[in-house]
Amino acid sequence: MSAEIIDGKAIAAQIRAEIKERVAAAGVTPGFCDLLIGDDPASAKYVAMKNRGAESIGGRAFERNLPGSVGMDEVLAVIAELNADPSVHGVICQLPVPQHLDPFTIQCAIDPRKDVDGLHPDNLGRLAMGRARFIPATPYGVVELLKRSGTPLDGARVTVVGRSNLVGRPVAILLSQRDCNATVTLCHTGTKDLAEHTRAADVVVSAAGARNTITGDMLKPGATVIDVGTNPGPDGKLVGDCDFASCSEVAGRITPVPGGVGPMTVAMLLHNTAVAAGA
């Protein structure tokens, strides 16, 4: 068996085209700001990509860059300014932040109505109650990949690997809600026999953050595999959590890394920003 590749780039492009149409029809200009703290090159590159994405849908990107030595009071003052600006509809802070800053305090300071990352406690609580205002972008992208690739979810057995608040927990919540209606098992570092759970799953979502967490012998033949991991490979190139070679011989569908979940994260962030702007 050779798995069908789920093309995240193509699906993300389709979603971005849909967002652009909605924005034009609504006659709004979604304002987006990704607060960048410090000079990490990877973070700067990712912020620039999101800013270009905002402009590509007919929005406006607001650049706010702070030095890595900045204090929390100044960070909170900038966030308060963005919260008060009616032309800014979506505000996020690029992670990671310097160690002397608390990311939770920063996330809590963002107005929940502008928290297009969906990470404010108010928004995560609404998500858990089935009344989401904004769905976290990466989990949202995972669900859209599954739906738009034609993966059956109603009644499916899903194993999610990783319990972070950024991906694992929200994905498990989303897939267990009525519009997906899957039966979800959430695995983590305390799981005694990971392979027992992945072999029983129709869908495996891996967000463990470790290379070769999932190998082909751990999969049910024909399963759909969504690889959220982004890890440095032996040659320095980006790889996922899954051993792509062995997994693609067993799975029915699989996402590549890169080109799978990554483009979807940006697309769903733009979707949330457009919604915040009224589109």
C-alpha positions in Angstrom: 0.0 0.0 0.0 1.2 3.5 -0.8 -0.7 6.2 1.1 -2.5 9.1 -0.5 -0.7 12.3 0.4 -3.0 14.9 2.0 -1.7 18.2 0.4 -2.0 20.8 3.0 -0.6 23.5 0.7 -3.4 22.9 -1.8 -6.2 22.8 0.8 -4.8 25.9 2.6 -4.8 27.8 -0.8 -8.5 26.8 -1.3 -9.4 28.1 2.2 -7.5 31.3 1.7 -9.3 31.9 -1.6 -12.6 31.4 0.3 -11.6 33.9 3.0 -10.6 36.5 0.4 -14.0 36.2 -1.2 -15.7 36.6 2.2 -13.6 39.6 3.1 -14.4 41.3 -0.3 -18.1 40.6 0.1 -18.2 42.0 3.6 -16.3 45.2 2.6 -13.9 45.0 5.6 -10.2 45.2 6.1 -9.1 42.6 8.7 -6.3 44.0 10.8 -3.8 41.5 12.1 -0.8 41.8 14.5 1.6 39.1 15.5 3.7 40.6 18.3 7.3 39.6 17.8 9.6 39.7 20.9 13.3 39.1 20.3 15.3 38.4 17.2 14.9 34.6 16.7 15.3 34.2 12.9 12.7 31.3 12.6 10.1 33.4 14.5 10.8 36.4 12.4 10.4 34.4 9.2 7.1 32.9 10.5 5.7 36.3 11.4 6.6 37.7 8.0 4.8 34.7 6.4 1.6 35.4 8.4 1.8 39.1 7.6 1.9 38.4 3.9 -1.0 36.0 4.4 -3.1 38.8 6.0 -2.4 41.1 3.1 -3.2 38.3 0.5 -6.8 38.1 1.8 -7.3 41.8 1.6 -6.3 42.5 5.2 -3.7 44.7 6.8 -0.7 43.6 8.9 0.4 45.7 11.9 4.1 45.1 12.7 5.0 45.3 16.4 8.6 44.1 17.2 10.1 44.4 20.6 13.6 43.7 21.8 14.3 40.4 23.7 15.3 42.4 26.8 11.8 44.1 27.0 10.1 43.9 30.4 6.6 42.5 31.0 5.1 46.0 31.7 6.1 47.2 28.2 4.7 44.1 26.6 1.4 44.5 28.4 1.3 48.2 27.4 1.7 47.3 23.7 -1.0 44.6 24.0 -3.3 47.1 25.7 -2.7 49.5 22.8 -3.6 46.9 20.2 -6.7 45.8 22.2 -7.9 49.4 22.1 -7.3 49.9 18.4 -10.5 49.3 16.4 -8.6 48.7 13.2 -6.8 45.7 14.7 -9.1 42.7 14.8 -6.7 39.9 15.5 -3.8 39.9 18.0 -1.4 37.1 18.8 2.1 36.8 20.3 4.7 34.8 18.5 6.0 31.9 20.7 8.4 31.2 22.1 9.0 34.4 24.1 12.3 35.1 26.0 12.5 33.1 29.2 12.0 36.1 31.6 8.5 36.6 30.1 5.5 34.5 31.0 3.6 33.5 27.9 0.4 32.7 29.9 0.3 36.2 31.3 0.8 37.6 27.8 -2.0 35.4 26.4 -4.4 36.4 29.2 -3.7 40.1 28.4 -5.0 39.8 24.8 -8.7 40.7 24.4 -10.5 37.4 24.0 -12.5 39.0 21.1 -9.2 39.6 19.3 -7.5 36.4 20.4 -7.5 34.8 16.9 -5.0 32.1 18.2 -7.8 30.9 20.4 -5.4 30.5 23.4 -7.0 32.8 25.9 -8.5 30.9 28.8 -11.9 32.3 28.0 -11.7 31.0 24.4 -10.3 27.6 25.5 -13.1 27.3 28.0 -15.7 28.1 25.3 -14.1 25.5 23.1 -14.4 22.9 25.8 -18.1 23.8 26.2 -18.8 23.5 22.5 -19.4 27.3 22.2 -16.1 28.3 20.5 -15.5 31.9 19.6 -12.1 31.1 18.0 -10.8 27.6 17.4 -7.0 27.4 17.9 -5.4 27.6 14.5 -3.4 24.4 14.3 -6.2 22.1 15.8 -8.6 23.8 13.4 -6.3 23.1 10.5 -6.1 19.4 11.6 -9.9 19.0 11.5 -10.2 20.8 8.2 -7.5 18.5 6.7 -9.5 15.5 7.8 -12.8 16.8 6.6 -11.6 18.2 3.2 -9.6 15.0 2.5 -12.8 13.0 2.8 -11.7 11.1 6.0 -14.8 9.6 7.7 -15.0 10.9 11.3 -18.5 10.0 12.5 -18.0 7.0 14.8 -14.3 6.7 13.9 -11.7 5.8 16.5 -9.1 8.5 16.8 -5.9 8.4 18.7 -4.3 11.8 19.5 -0.7 11.6 20.7 0.3 14.6 22.8 -1.6 16.6 25.4 -0.4 20.2 25.0 -2.8 23.1 25.3 -1.7 24.2 21.8 -2.6 21.1 19.9 -3.3 17.8 21.6 -6.1 18.8 24.0 -8.0 21.1 21.6 -7.8 18.5 18.8 -9.2 15.8 21.1 -12.0 18.2 22.1 -12.9 19.1 18.6 -12.9 15.6 17.2 -15.1 14.4 20.1 -17.8 17.1 19.5 -21.0 16.3 17.6 -20.0 17.7 14.2 -17.1 15.2 14.1 -18.6 12.6 16.5 -15.4 10.5 16.8 -14.3 8.4 19.7 -11.1 9.9 20.9 -8.2 8.4 22.9 -5.6 11.0 24.2 -2.1 9.5 24.6 0.9 11.1 26.3 4.2 10.3 28.0 2.3 8.4 30.7 0.7 6.0 28.2 2.0 2.5 28.8 1.6 1.0 25.4 1.2 3.7 22.7 1.2 1.2 19.8 -1.8 -0.6 21.3 -3.8 2.6 20.9 -2.5 3.7 17.5 -3.1 0.2 16.0 -6.7 0.4 17.0 -7.3 3.8 15.5 -8.9 4.8 12.2 -7.2 8.2 12.5 -3.9 9.0 14.2 -3.0 12.6 15.0 0.6 13.0 16.3 1.6 16.1 18.1 4.2 14.7 20.4 7.1 16.8 19.2 9.5 13.9 18.8 10.9 12.3 15.7 9.9 8.7 15.0 7.1 8.7 17.6 5.0 6.8 15.1 6.3 4.1 12.8 4.5 1.9 10.2 4.2 -1.1 12.5 2.2 1.0 14.9 -0.6 1.7 12.4 -3.8 0.0 11.4 -3.7 -0.7 7.6 -5.6 2.1 5.8 -5.5 4.5 8.7 -5.3 8.3 8.2 -2.3 9.9 9.7 -2.0 13.6 10.5 1.5 14.6 11.5 1.7 17.8 13.4 5.3 17.4 14.5 8.1 19.8 13.3 11.4 18.4 14.4 15.0 18.7 13.1 16.0 15.6 11.2 19.5 14.0 11.2 20.5 16.1 8.1 19.0 19.3 9.6 15.9 19.2 7.4 12.4 19.5 9.0 10.7 16.2 9.7 7.5 15.2 11.6 6.7 12.9 14.4 6.1 10.0 12.0 8.6 7.9 10.1 7.1 8.9 6.8 8.6 6.0 4.8 7.3 3.2 6.9 4.0 4.9 7.8 3.1 5.7 4.1 3.4 2.0 3.3 0.6 1.2 5.8 -1.6 4.3 6.0 -4.4 5.1 3.6 -3.8 8.8 3.9 -1.0 10.8 5.4 0.2 14.4 5.7 3.8 15.3 4.7 6.2 17.5 6.7 6.6 20.1 5.5 3.5 20.8 3.4 0.8 19.3 5.6 -0.4 20.9 8.8 1.9 24.0 8.6 0.1 25.8 5.8 -3.2 25.1 7.4 -2.2 26.8 10.6 -1.7 30.1 8.8 -4.9 29.6 6.8 -7.1 29.1 9.8 -5.4 32.0 11.6 -6.5 34.1 8.7 -10.0 32.6 8.9 -10.3 33.6 12.5 -9.0 37.1 11.8 -11.6 37.6 9.0 -14.3 36.3 11.4 -13.2 38.8 14.1 -13.4 41.6 11.4 -17.0 40.6 10.6 -16.3 38.6 7.4 
